[in-house]
Amino acid sequence: VYVTPEQSTELRALIAGERILALGVLMEGEPYVGMLPYAVGEDAATLLVHASKLARHAKGLLPGAGFSALIHEADCGEGDPLQLRRVVLQGRVVPLARDSHVYVEARERYLVRLPSAAVTFQLADFTLFALRVESGRYVGGFAQAADLRAADLLGG
């Protein structure tokens, strides 16, 4: 079962409304999860992360490598945490070349969302990556789960 148009709208709002994701990558054949701020790329099927080569998770951010990312609404400490809206996204990593116009546009999107990151764009060990979503699983609350395709993130 794939997401409905209503769930697709909720999903895009969730991705646009949060700023942190848990990022799973493979490092030397072993799974590793890190936490990173993110911005939405040209659409909700592209997430932008800015990572230092010194960070452990960056070793798994290789061109074409697979990733898994979890984004969830904040837990306010009340009610049933299984009711929190969340999405697990899977796709491929695309490092962005600093001298490309794609990089410049992505950097601007990132800084509009996360202006405090401006200083890291001056550091040589940081790279801007596009996480291109291919598929995922959206959970809108308890017993409200559905699969998704990248196209489900592209709607209005």
Protein Blocks (a to p, Z undefined) as FASTA:
>chain_A
ZZdfklmmmmmmmmmmpmbdcddddeehiacdddddddddfbfkbccddddfkbmklmmm
cghiacddddddddehiajfklpccdddddddddddfkbmklmmmmmmmmmmmmmlmmmm
mpmkbccdddddfbdcddfbehiacdddfklmmmZZ
